[in-house]
Amino acid sequence: MLEIGKIDSELLKKIVFDKITYRRPEVKTRPGIGEDCAVVDFGQCDCVMSTDPITAAVNEIGRLAIHITCNDIASNGVRPVGIMLAAMLPPGTTEEDIALMMEQAGKTAAQVQVEIIGGHTEITAAVNKPVIVSTAIGISRDSEKNSHKNMKPGDAILLTKRAGIEGAGVIANDNEEELKEVLTDEELEIAKGFLNEVSVVEEGVAAGSVGTCGMHDVTEGGVLGAIWEMCTVEGKGALVYKDRIPVDSVTEKIAKFYDIDWLRLISSGCMLIVASSEKKDAVVKAVEDAGVAISEIGVIASPEDGIMIEENGIKSPVEPPASDELYKAVK
């Protein structure tokens, strides 16, 4: 029996990636650990595509369905232009439920400046709560400009916003009554408001305009999972400093209440950006000029150094991402 959440990386390679054998010459970026998007050569431009489901959240599912794949497109340094939504809804779903979901999706799409261009909606006994799969596309004129292949030892690891904001926001919206045991009314509203910050489109486009050594949207597995994936895809090491990773005090309270590691908590809204020493200051300025907070949390290392996190002067290895910590709180 497999755990709830994304399949672990080794198993994913063995039972999914290794089964994909046919190759088209137009495909420039294929499935891989740490790859947010596929890239296909369309002649005068590249088409950037990503697909993802929303399965854990319920109350804000329409909003998150837009953000989750648009964020992936932004990790290539480009703005998404279109998105398709496939909604599978359980028996008992009402017209009002669907209208609310689509109102959330429509409003969020307008904010991100992406058009909903198609999809599918059905009621099915195959699910016991709403599931939305979204597929977003973008257009790139230079898909190599922000490629992970540019990553090298000594490059800076940057993180936007604060760790765990999506997970804390989902938990606060879905478990509001339960959290009143440990959060004040003001703290609860702050946590619920974290979902207003889960887009990384602006910082992705801003950093991409300068040029990076790779970006990775922080989703399931949290900040540490994203760092592990990002380095593994190019066979690099890393040294990350825990005390430099920003986190909100409300997120820490929620994590403590559910015995959650906030470094392993789903964190859409945070973008990992690797920047060369020559471009680091320019990337930071571009992101800050876009109105987004950004912190330097570590450095890319040689593969023999491993992927490590340092806390109080003690280094320990970063393990591959497993089932997200969110599932400890949201069933």
N, C-alpha and C positions, 0 to 999 in steps of 0.2 A: 504494500500500500504506500503510495506517494503522499508526501505532506502537502497541505494546502499552500498555494502560491506558485510562483514560477518554478519550473523544473531546474534542479541544480545544474551548474555549467557542464560538468563532465557527462552527466546523463543526457543533457540536451544535445551535446555533440554526438554522442553515441547513437541515440535512438531517433534523432531528428536530422541534424546537419549531415551526418554521414550517409543518410539515405537519399540525399539530394545529389544526383550524379550528372544530370543533363545540364549543359552550359550553353548559353547564347552569347555570341560575341558582343552584343550591344550592352550587356550587363557589366558595369564598372565596379560596383560594390555589392558583394553577395552577403548572405547570412553569416554571422559570426559572433562569438562572445564579445560583448561590448560595442557592437555595431547598432546604432540607433535606426539607421535608414538603409534602404537599397538605393542605388543610383544607376540609372539607365541612360545610355547615350541616345539622345534624340536628334543628333545632327548639329544644329546650330546652338543647342543648349542641352543640359542634362536634366532629366526628370528625377527628383528626389522624392521618395515615398516611404511612408511608415504606417504600420497598423498596430493597434493595441486595444485590449478590452478594459472596460470598467466593471469590476465584479464585486469589490468589497463595499463601496459606498452605495447608499440608497438615496438619501435626501438631496444630494447635490449632483446626481449622476449625469444630468444633462450638461451642466457646466464642465465637469471634469472630463467628459467624453471629448469635448472640443480641445481642452488644454493638453491632454495627454499625448496626442499625436502631433499637434502643432508644435509642441515643445521639441519633439524629436526632429522635426524639419528644421527648427531653429538651431539645433546642434550642428547643422551643416552651414550655418552662417547666413541662411536665406529665410525669407518670409513665406509662410504657407499661402497658397492661393485657393485651394479647394479641399473640401473634406466630405467624406461619405460616412453615414451612420447606419449601422445595422442593429436594430433594437429587438431583443427577444424578451418578452414580458410574460410573467406568470398568470395563470387563471385568476380572476378576481380583479385584474387591472381595470381601472375605469377610464372613461374619456378624460376626466379631469386629471388623472395621473399622467396620461400621455401629453395632454396640453401643457401641464406644468413642466414636464421633462423637455419638451420642445421649446417652450418659452425660455427656459434656462439656456438651452443650446443656441437658440437664435440670438439671444442677447449677448452671449459670450462670443459667438462667431463675429458679431458686429464689432465688439471691442478688439478682437484679435485681427480683424480685417481679413477674414477668410470666408469664402462662400460655401454654404452647404449645397453640394451639387448632386446629391442622390443618396440612396440607401435602401433600407428595407425595415418594415415594422410588422411584427406578428405577436400574437398571443400563443403561448405554447406551454404544455405541461412538462417540457424538457427542462425548465428552470423553475426554481421556487422563489426567486427574487429577480428584479430587473438586471439584465446584462446588455451593455451596449458595446459593440465593436466599432471603432472609428478608424478610417483610413484617410490620411492626409497626403497631399502632394505639394511640391514646391518646384521652382525653376531655378537652376544654377547656371551661371555663365562660366564658372571656374570652380568645379567641385574639388580640385586639389588644394585650393587655397587654405582650407581649414581641415586638412586630412590628418588623422592620427599618425600617418606615415611620417609626418614632419617631427614627431616627438623624439627628444634626445635627452640624455642625462644632463642635469643642470637647469632644465626648463622649470619654470615656476608653476605650481598647482594653485589655481585660484578657485574660489567658491563664491557664488552670489547668494545674497539673502542669508537665511538661517536654517540650520539642519532641522529636519523633521516637521516642517510647517504643514505639508499636506496631510501627513498621518495624524498630527495633532488636530488639524481642522476637521478631518473626517470623523475622528473619534468624538470630538466635541459636538458635532452636528448629529451624529447617530446615537450617542450615549449621554445626552444632555442631562437627564435626570440623575443618572448614576454619578456623574462628575460633580454634582452639587455638593457631594460629601467632602470634596477636597478643594474646589475652586469657588471663589467669590463670584457673584453675578457679573462683575466687571471682567474678571479673568476669563469666565466662560464666553463672554461676548468677544473678547480679544482672540481666544482660540478659534471660535467659529469664523471669525473674520480672516483667519489665515488663508482660507480658500480664495480670498480676493487676490492673493499673491502668487498663485500657482503657475502663472504664465512666465516662460523664460524667453518669449519671442523677442522682446525689445533688447535684452542683453545679448542674445544670440546674434541678432542682426548687427548690433553695435560692435561686438567683438569681431564678428566675421568680416566687417568692413575693413578692419585693421589687418587681419590675418592671424590665425592661431596655429598651434601645433595639435589641435584636436579639441573638441568639446563633447560633453556627455551629459545628457539630462538625467538628474538623479531621481530614479523611480524606485521600484521594489528592490530591497536590499540596502536602501539608504546611502549615506555618503560613503561609508566604507565599501559597500558593495559596488558602488559606481567607480570608485578608485580602483578596486581590484579588476573590474571588467575593462576599464579604460587602459590600464597598464598591460593586462594579459593579452589584449588584442594585438599589441605590437611587441610583446615580449620584453617589457621594460619593468624596472623596479620603481619603488617610491618610498619616500620618507615623509610621513604626515605627522603633524604636531597637534595632539588632541586639544591642547589649551588654546590653539588658534582657530578652532572650528566654532563659529558663532552659533549659539542656540538660545532661544527665548526661555525665560524662567518659567513661563506657563507650560511650555512643551516639557520641560524637566519635571514639573509637578505631575503632568499627565503620565509621563513615562514611569515615574516612581510609583504611582497609584496602580498601574497595570503591570509592573515589573518588566518594563520595556527598555531596551537599549536604543536610545534616540539616534545613535550613530548608524543603526540598522533599520531605521524607520523610514518608510516611503516618503520621499522628499521632493516631489514635483514642485517647481518654483525655485529650486536651486539648480544652477548650471555649473558643472565642473569645466573649467577652461584651463588648458595648458598653453603657456605663453613663453616664447623665447626671451632671453635676457634683453635682447635688442628691442623687442616689441612689448614687453610686459607693462611698462609705464603707459604706453599709448593705449593698450587694451584696457587697463584700469581706468584711464581717463575717459575713454569712449563709453564704458559701461556706467561710470558715475555720471557722465553727462546725460545719459539716458534715464537717470533718476533711480538707479539700482545700486544697492550696497554691494561691495565686493571685498573679499578678504584673501590674503595669501596664506595658505594653510600647509604648504609642503613643497617638495621638490621631486622631480623625476630622477630616478637613480638607475644604475646599471642592473641588468637582470640578476647577476650574482648577488647583489645586495638584498634582493627580495622586496616584497611589498610590506612595509613596516609602519607601525604607528608608535609614536613616542609619547609617554605620559610620565611626568615626574622623573625624567631622565632615563626611564626604562623603556627599551624597545621590545615590541612583540609583533609577531607576524599577523597580517590581515588575512583572515580566512575567506574563502569564496563565499558569495552570497547564498543564503539558504532561504527558507520560508520567511517572508517579511514579518517584522515584529507587530505590524498592524493586526494580524490575525489573532493575536493574543487578546485583543480588545473588541474586535468587530467579528462576529460570527456569521 
